Amino acid sequence: MTSHRVLFSSSVLNLCELVALRPDLARLKKVLYFHENQLVYPVRKDQERDFQYGYNQVLSCLVADVVVFNSRFNMDSFLSSIHTFMKKMPDHRPRDLDQQIRPKCVVLNYPIQFPDVSRLLPKHKLLRLPAETSHVGDIIIPPDEQQRSSRSGGPHQSTSESTVQKPVCEGDTCESRIHRLVGEGDSVDQMKPLHIVWPHRWEHDKNPEMFFKVLLKLKERRLDFQVSVIGETFTDVPEIFASSQRLLDRHVLNWGFQSGRDQYLQVLCDADVVVSTAAHEFFGVAMLEAVHCGCFPLCPKELVYPEIFPEQYLYSTPEQLCRRLQELCQRPDVARRHIVMVNTSLFSWSSLKPRFKTLLAGEHP
């Protein structure tokens, strides 16, 4: 007989089978955590095993006591797809499964341990956000905000759940303040070509075809830019990567998986703009890490992104993305002076730790 109180499992695990094989686990509080769901995964060819993956997740939800999703988009897309998904079954099709599962569901973002990257930031980013590592340990807070926080009782305290972080400048625009700080001494750095980074898995669901198509349009228009494509690669790499590397050769700054964490963070710190072209995203750790490193984000106006990023960082079509990047290629200083209006500390382990402790202590989060 086990002495454990809580069973915490990923949605990849077939929780239904595990409890059947280990009936002594049935009495535990069973928490199922979804970092993605298979019901809306964009498969290129629908196969029988693809149905089984999603079916296992539905059954696991029925067995679980609490079903946790890393974003509201993940939860809503899963629950709203159950009815259509179950129609694939040839005979008995259980009804209202979403209504049975919904009361168990909560949203609890994936916790990110943001490193102190101040030693890696170029001069203009340090001037834009003169940062010191906070006592929290995994986020960076500007000194003047730290002073306000100490008076109010803690860092980044807010009465709302908004992800928008207010600029620390008062009585002046942040961009004009940074312009004065940068001054003539840093003009060479400001005149460098726009550095675009794409830090995603090299797989079809991240839509690399769209990203490279947009970059080739920028090249055709004789715009000056540099690109780093640094995501993780697996066995089957889409051919578009090799062909695009050849076509973009003069613009390529970094290409391929970075072997060390510091190398990866250095590329993010050196970049100006981070782009997502994903057709499938339930949270997006890489985008938030890039924002933490001072990158201007551009994301699709769909999936999880509107849940995290304000309107000004979203695009609806490839043409809109191309136009935004063209403008930034012509004026890279706009991206370099901009303070991103996203409060990444809300997604830090330090902020989310109390909710996870509550979840694992046997209480509903």
C-alpha positions in Angstrom: 0.0 0.0 0.0 1.5 3.3 -1.1 1.8 6.2 1.5 1.6 8.9 -1.2 -1.3 11.4 -1.2 -1.1 12.9 -4.7 -0.4 11.5 -8.2 0.8 14.2 -10.6 1.0 13.1 -14.2 1.4 14.5 -17.7 -1.4 14.2 -20.2 1.0 12.0 -22.3 0.5 9.3 -19.7 -2.6 7.0 -20.1 -3.8 7.6 -16.6 -6.8 5.3 -17.1 -4.5 2.3 -17.8 -2.2 3.2 -14.9 -5.0 3.2 -12.4 -6.4 -0.1 -13.8 -2.9 -1.7 -13.4 -2.3 -0.2 -10.0 -5.7 -0.1 -8.2 -3.9 1.1 -5.0 -3.4 4.5 -6.8 -7.1 5.0 -7.3 -7.5 6.5 -3.8 -4.9 9.3 -4.4 -5.7 12.7 -5.6 -5.0 12.4 -9.3 -3.8 15.6 -11.0 -3.5 15.5 -14.8 -1.4 18.3 -16.4 -1.9 19.3 -20.0 1.0 21.0 -21.7 -0.7 20.3 -25.0 -3.7 18.3 -26.3 -4.0 15.9 -29.1 -7.5 16.8 -30.2 -6.4 19.9 -32.1 -2.9 18.8 -33.1 -2.4 19.6 -36.8 -1.5 16.2 -38.2 -0.5 16.0 -41.8 -2.1 12.6 -42.4 -4.8 11.4 -40.1 -4.0 7.9 -38.8 -5.6 5.4 -36.4 -2.9 6.0 -33.8 -3.6 9.7 -33.9 -7.2 9.0 -32.7 -5.9 6.8 -29.9 -3.7 9.5 -28.5 -6.6 11.9 -28.2 -8.9 9.1 -26.9 -6.4 8.3 -24.2 -6.4 11.9 -23.1 -10.2 12.0 -22.8 -10.3 8.8 -20.8 -7.5 10.2 -18.5 -9.6 13.3 -17.8 -12.5 11.1 -16.7 -10.3 9.3 -14.2 -8.5 12.4 -12.9 -9.7 14.4 -10.0 -8.2 17.7 -11.2 -7.3 18.5 -14.9 -4.8 21.3 -15.2 -4.1 23.2 -18.4 -1.1 25.5 -19.1 -3.3 28.1 -20.8 -7.0 28.9 -21.3 -6.6 28.3 -25.0 -5.4 24.8 -24.3 -8.4 24.1 -22.0 -11.0 25.7 -24.3 -9.8 24.1 -27.4 -9.7 20.6 -25.8 -13.2 20.8 -24.2 -14.8 22.3 -27.3 -13.3 19.6 -29.6 -14.4 16.5 -27.6 -17.8 16.2 -29.2 -16.5 16.4 -32.7 -13.5 14.1 -31.9 -15.8 11.4 -30.5 -17.8 11.3 -33.7 -14.8 9.4 -35.2 -15.8 6.4 -33.2 -17.7 3.8 -35.4 -20.3 2.8 -32.9 -21.0 3.8 -29.3 -20.3 7.5 -28.8 -20.6 8.8 -25.2 -22.3 12.1 -24.9 -21.6 15.2 -22.8 -18.1 14.2 -21.9 -17.0 17.8 -21.9 -19.7 18.6 -19.3 -18.3 15.8 -17.1 -14.7 17.0 -17.4 -15.2 20.8 -17.3 -15.8 21.1 -13.5 -12.5 19.5 -12.9 -10.5 21.9 -15.0 -8.3 24.8 -14.0 -5.7 26.9 -15.8 -2.2 27.0 -14.3 0.5 28.4 -16.6 3.8 26.5 -17.1 6.3 28.0 -14.6 9.5 29.3 -16.2 12.8 29.8 -14.4 14.0 33.0 -16.0 17.8 33.4 -15.7 19.7 36.6 -14.9 20.8 37.6 -18.4 22.3 41.0 -17.5 25.8 39.8 -18.3 24.7 38.8 -21.8 22.7 41.9 -22.8 24.1 44.3 -25.4 24.6 47.9 -24.3 21.4 49.3 -25.7 19.3 46.7 -23.9 21.0 47.4 -20.6 20.3 51.1 -21.1 16.7 50.4 -22.0 16.1 48.3 -18.9 18.9 49.0 -16.4 18.4 45.8 -14.5 19.5 44.1 -11.4 18.7 40.6 -10.4 15.8 40.7 -7.9 15.7 38.8 -4.7 13.2 36.5 -6.3 16.0 34.9 -8.2 14.6 34.1 -11.6 13.4 37.4 -13.0 15.0 40.8 -13.6 13.4 44.0 -12.2 14.6 47.5 -13.0 16.0 49.3 -10.0 13.4 52.0 -9.8 10.7 49.4 -9.9 12.5 47.5 -7.1 12.3 50.6 -5.0 8.6 51.0 -5.6 8.1 47.3 -4.9 10.0 47.5 -1.5 7.6 50.3 -0.5 4.5 48.3 -1.6 5.6 45.0 -0.1 6.9 42.9 -3.0 7.9 42.8 -6.6 5.3 43.1 -9.4 2.3 43.1 -7.1 -0.9 43.8 -8.9 -4.6 43.7 -8.2 -5.2 42.2 -11.7 -4.0 39.2 -13.7 -2.9 41.4 -16.6 0.2 40.3 -18.4 0.9 43.9 -19.4 3.8 45.5 -17.6 3.7 49.2 -17.3 6.9 51.1 -18.4 9.0 52.4 -15.6 9.3 55.8 -17.2 7.2 58.7 -15.8 6.8 62.2 -17.1 8.5 61.3 -20.4 8.2 58.6 -23.0 10.4 55.6 -22.5 11.6 55.7 -26.1 12.8 59.3 -25.9 14.5 58.6 -22.6 16.4 55.6 -24.1 17.2 57.7 -27.2 19.0 60.2 -24.9 20.7 57.4 -22.9 22.0 55.7 -26.0 23.4 58.9 -27.5 26.0 59.2 -30.2 28.4 56.8 -28.5 26.2 53.8 -29.3 25.2 54.9 -32.8 27.2 52.1 -34.5 25.2 49.5 -32.5 22.0 51.2 -33.4 22.8 51.1 -37.1 23.3 47.3 -37.2 20.9 45.4 -39.4 17.7 44.1 -37.7 18.4 40.8 -36.1 15.4 38.4 -36.3 15.4 35.2 -34.3 13.2 32.1 -34.8 13.8 29.8 -31.7 11.3 27.0 -32.3 11.3 23.3 -33.0 12.1 22.4 -36.6 8.8 20.7 -37.3 5.8 21.3 -39.5 3.5 22.5 -36.8 5.7 25.6 -36.2 5.0 26.6 -39.8 8.6 27.3 -41.0 7.4 27.6 -44.6 5.6 30.8 -43.7 8.5 32.3 -41.9 11.0 31.6 -44.7 8.6 32.9 -47.3 8.3 36.2 -45.5 12.1 36.4 -45.1 12.6 35.8 -48.8 10.2 38.6 -49.6 12.3 40.9 -47.4 15.4 39.8 -49.3 13.7 40.4 -52.7 12.9 44.0 -51.5 16.7 44.4 -50.7 16.1 45.0 -47.0 19.0 44.6 -44.7 18.5 42.0 -41.9 20.1 39.1 -40.1 18.4 35.9 -39.0 19.1 33.3 -36.4 17.2 30.0 -36.6 18.1 28.1 -33.5 15.3 25.7 -32.5 15.7 22.1 -31.6 15.9 19.5 -34.4 14.7 15.9 -34.5 15.0 12.9 -36.9 12.9 14.3 -39.7 13.8 17.9 -40.5 11.6 19.6 -43.1 13.5 20.2 -46.4 12.5 23.9 -46.2 15.3 24.5 -43.7 18.2 23.4 -45.9 16.8 25.2 -49.0 16.1 28.4 -47.0 19.6 28.4 -45.5 21.1 28.4 -49.0 18.8 31.2 -50.2 19.3 33.3 -47.1 23.0 32.6 -46.8 24.2 36.2 -46.6 21.6 37.0 -43.9 22.3 34.0 -41.7 23.9 34.8 -38.4 23.2 31.6 -36.4 21.7 28.3 -37.7 20.8 25.2 -35.8 20.5 24.0 -32.3 22.6 25.8 -29.7 24.5 23.2 -27.7 24.7 25.2 -24.5 22.1 27.1 -22.5 24.4 30.3 -22.4 24.8 30.1 -26.2 21.1 29.9 -26.7 20.5 32.9 -24.3 23.2 34.9 -25.9 21.5 34.6 -29.3 18.2 35.8 -27.7 20.0 38.7 -26.0 21.7 39.7 -29.3 18.4 39.6 -31.3 16.0 42.5 -31.8 12.8 40.7 -32.9 11.5 37.2 -32.1 8.9 35.8 -34.5 6.4 33.0 -34.1 4.6 31.5 -37.2 3.2 28.6 -35.3 0.1 26.7 -36.4 0.1 24.9 -33.1 1.0 26.5 -29.8 -0.5 26.1 -26.3 1.9 28.2 -24.3 5.2 29.3 -26.0 8.1 29.2 -23.6 10.6 30.2 -26.3 8.7 33.4 -27.0 8.5 34.4 -23.3 12.2 33.6 -22.9 13.0 35.9 -25.8 10.9 38.7 -24.4 12.8 38.2 -21.1 16.0 38.7 -23.1 14.7 42.0 -24.6 13.3 40.9 -27.9 10.3 42.6 -29.6 7.7 39.8 -30.2 5.6 39.2 -33.3 3.0 36.4 -33.0 -0.1 35.1 -34.8 -3.3 36.6 -33.6 -4.6 33.2 -32.7 -3.8 30.1 -30.6 -2.5 31.1 -27.1 -0.8 34.3 -28.1 -3.7 36.8 -27.6 -3.9 35.4 -24.0 -0.3 36.6 -23.3 0.6 39.3 -25.8 -1.2 42.7 -26.3 -2.6 43.6 -29.7 0.4 45.6 -30.8 2.5 42.4 -31.0 0.0 40.3 -33.0 -0.5 39.9 -36.8 -3.3 38.2 -38.7 -1.8 37.4 -42.1 1.6 36.7 -43.6 1.4 40.0 -45.4 0.9 41.8 -42.1 4.0 40.0 -40.6 6.0 40.9 -43.7 4.9 44.6 -43.4 5.8 44.8 -39.7 9.3 43.2 -40.3 9.8 45.5 -43.3 9.1 48.6 -41.1 11.5 47.3 -38.5 14.2 46.5 -41.1 14.0 50.1 -42.2 14.0 51.4 -38.6 15.7 48.8 -36.4 16.1 51.4 -33.6 12.3 51.3 -33.1 12.6 47.7 -31.9 15.7 48.4 -29.9 14.2 51.3 -28.0 10.8 49.7 -27.4 9.9 48.4 -23.9 7.8 45.3 -24.4 4.5 45.5 -22.6 4.4 42.0 -21.3 5.0 41.2 -17.6 7.0 38.0 -17.9 7.3 37.7 -14.1 3.7 36.5 -14.0 4.9 33.3 -15.7 7.9 32.8 -13.4 8.3 29.9 -11.1 8.5 32.3 -8.2 5.0 33.7 -9.0 3.4 30.4 -9.7 5.0 28.3 -7.0 2.3 29.0 -4.4 -0.4 27.7 -6.7 1.5 24.6 -7.5 2.1 24.0 -3.8 -1.6 24.3 -3.1 -2.3 21.9 -6.0 0.1 19.3 -4.7 -0.9 19.8 -1.1 -4.3 18.3 -1.8 -6.2 21.5 -2.0 -8.0 22.8 -5.2 -5.8 25.6 -6.7 
